[in-house]
Amino acid sequence: MLTINKRILIFSLSYFPLVGGAEIAVKEITDRISNIEFDMVTLRFDKSHPKFERIENVNVYRIDSFKTLFPIKACLYARKLHKARHYDVAWSIMAAYAGFAGLLFKFFNSKLPLILTLQEGDSLEHINKRVGILQPLFKKIFTKADKIQAISTFLAQWAQDVGYKGVVEVIPNGVDVARFSKNGHIEPHNGIVLITTSRLVEKNAVGDIIEALKFLPENVSLKILGTGPLEIDCKLKIKNWKLEGRVEMLGHVDHSEIPRYLHQSDIFIRPSVSEGFGSSFIEAMAAGLPVIATPVGGIVDFLKDPSNSSGQVATGLFCEVGNPESIAKQVKRLIADEPLRNKLIVNARKMVEEKYDWNLIAKEMKTGVFDPAIAGQVM
């Protein structure tokens, strides 16, 4: 008997080869769902990127547009696709540009279910400031969505605060546990190597890790994977504090190469100012590294400090926001206390295997979000 696949139209401002947590999530999830066809409308940031290509299980349609006009142009393009492809569901990745595109598309196709996925990592204050006078329209993205899925309880609460009346499905981002696991030869290294895989932006506070080295022994070094607008600022800090021999800025590293760098390191750190979830933390845990983070946003869903009063199993250490000395204190603690370090590694790894493997996440997305939306069982 011929199986007729259902079709989902995705709105996403960017997609591969431009890679962030949201883009990785979409690819990992869609790669694992074979009986749904996925089409995506996204922005063509570079003329070298083809206007159409198939990336695994997603047909990617890139449109030329200014970023500010993306919602309008994406909606118009999607309407043409819908006439030919007859979608069952529309799916917006994040509430800003893709959310506005989904809202406009919903206006013309009111009976078509709209799923909104919240992947935002910026602080809510920053988001509200950026939205500005469009706040009433921005709120409609939430109130008109038929189903909202958030990657953390923090973002789920945000959806309800903005005005969503349904039950928010909390399904986190995940990790390819097998790929990030330590397999085979691990290169030996001297001293203690700290690592961060972070966009060099204010919210990730990479400068605080650099400054923390001033309070740590000379045999402690730092690898920074990532690029961003604060790259020059980070380099100036390294020079001013005479840390050139202890900090290695590796720039952009393809996501497929990140496990190798994690396996060459000892401790993962990201002292975030804000965080919607933080896939990099989960990846580090899967790679067998103890993690130091701040208790902000979605991080508290998976990182439990030994001092927590809830009795939950400890999976990492918290440092204070904006406090390099606090980072150094926790690094020294991990260096000095081998039993604690090993306990955190084992606990975190077990948690990731049981809750955050992409195979589990994709199954939850299909059964908890896509199938109900296709069947019209929303809100």
N, C-alpha and C positions, 0 to 999 in steps of 0.2 A: 504494500500500500504506500502511495506517495505521501511523504511528510511535507507539509507546507510550512516553511519557516516563518516565524513572526519577524517583524522588522522594527528596529529602534533607531531613531534619528538623534544623534548626539550634537549638541552645541558646545564647543570648547574654544576658548580664545586661542590656545596654542596646542600643538601636538608634536610628536617626533618629527624631526630630530631635536626640537627644543624640548628639553626634558626637565621636569620637576616632579614633585610627589604626586600631583594630580594626574599628570600625563602617564606616569608609570602605573598608577592605579588603574586607569582606564584600560591600558594595554594588558596588564596582568589579568584583569577580570574578563575582558572580552576574548582573550586568547583561550580561556578555559570554558567558554560557553559556545557550543557548536550548533545548537539548534535555534539560535537567534541571529539574524543578519543585522549588522551594525553599519550605519553610514554616519559620517561626521562632516559637519561644516565648521571649518576653522579658518584662521587668518593666515594669509601667505606673507610671512615676515620677510622672506628673502626670495629674490627673483630666481635663485637657483633651485628653489623647492618646486617640484612639479605641481601643477594645478590639480591633478588627480593622481593618486596612487593607492594601491591596496597594501596596507600594513597588517600582516597576519589576518585577523578576522574583521578588520575595519576598512571600509571604503572611505578614503580621506579626500574630501573636496576642499581645496584651499581657494579663498577668494581674496582679491586685491582690494584693500580698503584702508583708510585711516582707522586706528584703533577705536576712536570715538564713534565712528559710523558703523562699526562692525555689527552691532545688534540689528540695525535696519537692513544692511546689505545681507546679513546672514539669514534674516527672516525671509526676505524676498527670494533668495536663492533656495531656501528650504521649501518654500511654497511650490516652486517649480519641481523640485525633487519629489515632493509629496504627491503631486499629480501623477507622476510616473511610477513611483515606488509604493505608494499607499502604506504609510507607516502606521504601526499600532500604538507607539508610545514616543514621546519626545523626552530627551534627557539633557538637562543643562548641568554643566560641570562648573560649579561655583556661582555665586549670586550676582556677580558684577556684570561683565560684558555678556557672558553666555547666559546669565540669568535674564537679562533684559531681552536678549534674542529669543529665549524661550517664552517670555511673557508676551512679546509681540506675536510670535507664532501661535500662541494659545488664543490670542484675540481673534485670529482668523480661523482657528480650528478648535472651537470651544469644547468639542466632545472628545478630543484626543487627549489622553492623560499626559500630564507633564510631571516628570520626576526632577527634583532639584537635589543635587549632591553638594554638600557644604564641605569644602576642602581648605577654607581660608586659614592662613597662618598669621596674617597681620593682626594687630590689636584691634579690638572693636572701635576704639576711639579713632584710630587711623582710618578705618573703613568708613565710619560715619562722616569724618571730615572730608574724605575723598568724594563721597556721595553728595554732600552739600545740600543744595536746594532740591535735588531729585529724591530726597528722602521719602516723600509720600508715594512716588512711583516705585522706588526701591522696595518699599514695604509690600507692594502688590506682588512682587516676585514670590514672596513667602505666602501671602494669603491666597494667591491664585494657583499655587502649586498643588497638584493632587496628592503627591507623596514627597516627603523630604527625608533624605538619608544623610546623616552626619557621621563624620569619622571620629567624633569624640562626644562625650556627654557635655562638655563645655560648649561645643557648637550646637548641640541639640537644644540646650537651654537658650542659646541665642535665638534660634529659630522660633521658639515659643514666645520669647520676650518681644520679638518683632511683630508677632501676630498670627503665627501658624496655629491652627486649632486642632490639627490631627496629632496622631502619635508619631513622633520622629523615630525612624529606624536607625539605631546607632550600630553601624558596621564600620570598623576601623580599616585603615590601610594595613597592608601586610608585608611579607617578605618571602622571597624564594629561599626557604630554609636550607635546602640542599646546596644551592649555589653559594650561599654565604658561609656555610660550615667550613671548618678547617679540615681540608683533605690534603694528604700528601705532605711534601716537604715545606717547612716554614723557614724562611731565611732568618738566621740568627742576627742579633743586633746588640750593640752595647748600650748601657744605660737604660733609662725609662723613656719610652716614646709615647707622647700624647698625640691624639689625632682628633680632628674635627672635619666633618664633611658638611660644609655650610656655604650658602650664598653669603657673600660679603656685604651684608646689609645690616642696618641698625638693629633690627629685631633679633639677630643671631649673636650679637655681642662678641664677635671673634676677638676684638681688641682686648676684652677682659681676660681672655685666655693668654694672649701675648703678655699682658701686664703681670699675670699670675706667675710667670716664669721668674720674675724678679725676687719672688719669695720662695723659690724652689732651688734645690741643689743644682750644680752645674751639669750633672749627668742627666738631667731631665730636659728633653727636647720636644719640639712640637711640629707636626705635619699639618698643613692647612690645605684641604682640597676644596676648590671653589673659586669663583670669580664674582665680581659685583662692583658697585659704585664706590665701596669703601676700600678698594684694593690699595690705592695710593696712601690712604690714611694708615692702613695696617703696616705698609712698608716703612712709613715715616716713624711709627712707633718702634718698630724693630730696630731701625737705625739709631734713633734717639736714645734707646735703652741699651744699645750695644749688644743686641741679641742675634746678630746676623749668623753666628755659628750654631745657634740653637733652634732657629725657626726655618722651616723649609716651606715656601709657598709654591705649591705645585700647579696652581691654576685650574683650568677645566680638566676634569678627568672623566672619561666616559663611564657611565654607570656600571657597565660590565666589568670595569677594572677596579671598582671600589673594594670588592672583597680582598683582592691581593694586598692593597694598602692597609686594610684593617688587620690582616693577618701578620703584618710587619710591625704592629703597634701593640701597646700595652693597656692604654686607658682611653676611652672615648669621652669627649667633653663638648657640650654645647650649652652655654649659660644664657638661654633664650630670654628675651624680654617678653615675647609673646609666642604662642605656638598653638596651631589648631590641633595638631596631633604630633607629628615628628617622626616620619618614617626612618630617618637616619639613626635614631636611637634603637629602633627595633632591629635594623640591619646590624648594628654594632653588637647587640645582644646575641643575635644569631651567629655572629662571627666569634663569639666567645670572649668579648671584651667587657670589663666592668664599666658602668656608665655613670657619669656625673652630669646632672642637669638641674634646672631650676623648677620649682613647683608652680608652673604657670600653665594655663590653658589645658589642652588635652594630655599633657605629659603625665598628669596625676592619675590618668586612667590605667597606666601600665607601670609606672615607676613608683615603687613603695620603698621609702627610706627605713632603715632599721629602727629609727626612733618613732615610727608611726604607732599610734595608740590603738589602732583597729585590730592589731594582731595578724594582719595580712603578711604574707611571706615577702621578705625584703628582696628587691630586684635591682637596686641602685642606690646612689647617694645624691642627696639634694645639696646644692650650694645656694647662696643668696644671690638675688638679682643685683647686678651692677657692683659686685664685690669681688675683685680679683683675689684678695687675701682669703676669702672663703673658699674659692676654687682651690687655691694652694693647700689650704688646710685639709680638704677632702682628698687631694692627690697624695699628700703625705700619709694620710690615714690608710689609703689603699696600699701604699708601698710598705708600710710598717706592719700591717695586719693581714698576713697571708690567709689565715682561715676565713676572715671576713670577705676578702677578695674572692676566694674560691667559692664561698657560699653564694655570693651575689651572681657570679658567673653561671653557676649550676641552676640557681632559681630562675634567673632571667631566661636562660636557654630553654628550660622546661616550659615556662610560660609562653614563649614565642612559638614553640612547636605545637602547643595545645590550643592556642587562640589566634595566632597571627600568620599562619601559613597561607599563602595566596590560594591554595586549593580550597581551604575552608572558607576564606573570604568570598571567593567567586560563587561558591555554593550558597552562602548566605544571601548574596546579592540577587541571585537568580530566584531562590525560593521566597525570600523576604521582601523583595522590591519589584523585580521585573515581572515575574509570573502574576502576582496580584494586580499590578498595573495593567498588564495585557488583558487580564480577566475582568477588569473594571472594578476590582476590589481595592479601592484607594481610601485614604483618610482613615 
